């Protein structure tokens, strides 16, 4: 059994807390909203003042507001406590004076960034099938998910839906932004289309929005010998080859299963095991793309 601290008890932080408790771990949590602390106590956790140096912790889950992530990461590093930080890793570039010290600790301290689409059963199957489609030529990744919140009350779609950007980089390799178009509603980005250019001359398109109803979450990857198409919402993925019989895979996991598997991978990483999961270095590449797209949209 591990003792895990959770900073931030919003919907994601509370989900992590409940999953950890059900997994048999001891959970302490901190949030400025005392009602959330009471909800944690009801679930079986214990309220915590957030002071890392005063606790003997095996790990910390950082689920605080995104603009506080760098601050909370530095506190974990200062006390040498392994951490899982929710996406995005930050909302601003890493300060120059922090780059080398943080990279030093990122390479030595067990950690993970919460891009958990990597744990989706259909993403795993697609990753397995990739060598069968030959040289990858192009791909698209789509997440359209309707939000009832008015634009000024929600995080912009570029950073909030950056899971799909991580998925593009995870499956196709590092990339740079070629161009992008973004719609701004009441000062916030609610639709964006991003063109990426990956290593090996692969082109990909990422579409993110808050307006599609009903939701859609899918990707398509085309190669010289075949293609892979996935419906992540329905957990279906299909392979079609130019010289092979088509194959279809249906996943029976749930979104919460993916959160649980991600958390178990983090716990295993704390124990020194090699596991699936996004690193800070990979998450910073996603952040670079997000910030470039925001810049092109005139957002600060």
Protein Blocks (a to p, Z undefined) as FASTA:
>chain_A
ZZdddehjafklmmmmmmmmmnopacddddfblklmmmmmmnopacdehiaklpccfbdc
dfbdfklmmmmmmmmmmnopacdddddfbfbdcdfklmmmmmmmmmmmgcddfbfklmpm
klmmmmmmmmmnopafbdcdddddddfbdfklpccfklmmmmmmmmmmmmnopcddfbdc
dddeehiafbdcdddddehhiacdddddfkbccdddddddddfkbccdddfknopacddd
fkbccdddddfbdfklmmmmmmmmmmmmmnopacedddfklmmmmmmmmmmmmmmnopZZ
